[in-house]
Amino acid sequence: DSNKQKQRQRKKSIVIEDRDEDDNEDHDEDDNEAPMIRQRYLQHLRTLSPLPHHLHVLFPDKNYREQRPTSSHGTSRESSPPVVVVPFVRHTIVRFAERNPTWNVTVYDDDDMDEIIGMGAKDGLISMEEKWILVGNETSPASHRK
């Protein structure tokens, strides 16, 4: 049984195909066949510039690394030393930045996103109604701030 699993894994490795894309031969693709990558597609990929090393993170607060202990009234105690937030942040954003020191990491908070959405409405990418649903207004709070 484990031999069959190993054979399936080997078969699923990527196969580079020499056929031209206009070749209309039918090929049955079942779970045991490796995905085919056409030469023309690979040549196209080689013409593209490399991906920028920039991670954009959306987080409600730019102080995503810090969490201040709260008082019994639910307010943050500013004099308390900050502590690292939930494991999610430590295992995702922080770990990514540590393992990829040459990458730029930009964190956008809710206010940044509201501004970006507003620019999208101004430029006609979204309607004003959509903007107010996302960002909120005097009578209705933003959906992400409820």
C-alpha positions in Angstrom: 0.0 0.0 0.0 2.8 2.4 0.8 4.6 1.5 -2.4 1.4 2.5 -4.4 1.4 5.8 -2.6 5.0 6.4 -3.4 4.4 5.6 -7.1 1.5 8.0 -7.2 3.6 10.8 -5.7 6.4 10.2 -8.3 3.8 10.2 -11.1 2.4 13.6 -9.9 5.8 15.3 -10.5 5.6 18.0 -13.2 6.3 16.8 -16.7 7.5 19.3 -19.3 5.9 18.5 -22.6 7.5 19.1 -26.0 4.2 19.2 -27.9 3.0 22.5 -29.4 -0.1 24.0 -27.9 -2.1 23.6 -31.2 -1.6 19.8 -31.0 -5.2 18.6 -30.6 -4.4 15.1 -29.4 -6.7 14.1 -26.6 -5.0 13.1 -23.4 -6.9 11.5 -20.6 -5.8 13.1 -17.3 -6.6 11.0 -14.3 -5.3 11.4 -10.8 -2.2 9.3 -11.5 -0.9 11.5 -14.4 1.5 14.3 -13.8 0.4 17.8 -14.8 1.8 18.9 -18.2 3.6 22.2 -18.7 3.8 23.3 -22.3 7.1 24.7 -23.6 5.4 27.8 -25.0 4.0 28.6 -21.5 7.5 28.1 -19.9 9.0 30.4 -22.5 6.4 33.0 -21.7 7.1 32.7 -18.0 10.8 33.3 -18.6 10.1 36.6 -20.3 8.3 38.0 -17.2 10.1 40.0 -14.6 10.6 38.4 -11.2 7.9 38.8 -8.6 8.5 41.8 -6.4 9.5 40.8 -2.9 6.8 42.8 -1.1 4.2 41.4 1.3 1.1 43.5 1.8 -0.7 42.7 5.1 -4.2 43.9 6.1 -4.6 44.1 9.8 -7.0 46.1 11.9 -4.1 47.8 13.8 -0.6 48.6 12.7 0.6 47.6 16.2 -0.1 44.0 15.2 3.0 42.8 17.1 1.9 44.3 20.4 -1.0 43.6 22.6 -1.3 45.5 25.9 -2.9 43.9 28.8 -6.4 45.3 29.5 -7.7 46.6 32.8 -10.8 45.2 34.4 -12.7 48.0 32.6 -11.6 46.7 29.2 -9.3 49.6 28.4 -5.6 49.3 27.5 -3.1 50.1 30.2 -0.6 52.3 28.3 2.1 51.9 31.1 2.1 48.1 30.7 4.9 46.7 28.6 3.6 45.3 25.3 3.5 41.6 24.7 3.5 39.7 21.4 0.1 39.1 20.1 -1.7 35.8 19.4 0.2 32.9 17.9 -1.4 33.7 14.5 0.7 36.8 14.1 3.8 35.2 15.5 3.5 32.2 13.2 2.5 34.2 10.0 3.6 37.8 9.7 6.5 37.8 12.1 7.8 34.4 10.9 7.5 35.4 7.3 9.5 38.6 7.9 12.2 36.8 9.9 12.6 34.1 7.2 12.6 36.6 4.3 14.8 39.4 5.5 15.2 40.9 1.9 11.4 41.3 1.5 9.5 44.5 2.3 6.5 44.1 4.5 3.8 46.8 4.5 1.0 46.6 7.0 -2.2 48.4 6.2 -4.6 49.1 9.1 -8.3 49.9 8.8 -7.8 53.6 8.3 -5.4 52.9 5.4 -7.9 50.6 3.8 -10.7 53.1 4.2 -8.4 55.7 2.4 -7.7 53.2 -0.4 -11.3 52.4 -0.8 -12.1 56.1 -0.9 -9.6 56.6 -3.7 -11.2 53.7 -5.6 -14.6 55.4 -5.4 -13.1 58.8 -6.4 -11.4 57.1 -9.5 -14.7 55.3 -10.4 -13.5 51.8 -9.7 -16.3 51.3 -7.2 -19.6 53.2 -6.7 -20.1 55.7 -3.8 -22.7 53.3 -2.4 -20.1 50.5 -2.3 -17.7 52.9 -0.6 -20.2 53.8 2.1 -21.0 50.1 2.7 -17.3 49.3 3.1 -16.1 52.5 4.9 -19.3 53.6 6.6 -20.7 57.1 7.1 -22.4 59.3 9.7 -25.5 57.0 10.0 -24.0 53.6 9.4 -20.6 52.3 10.7 -18.3 50.5 8.4 -18.9 46.8 8.1 -15.4 46.0 9.5 -15.8 48.3 12.5 -19.0 46.8 13.9 
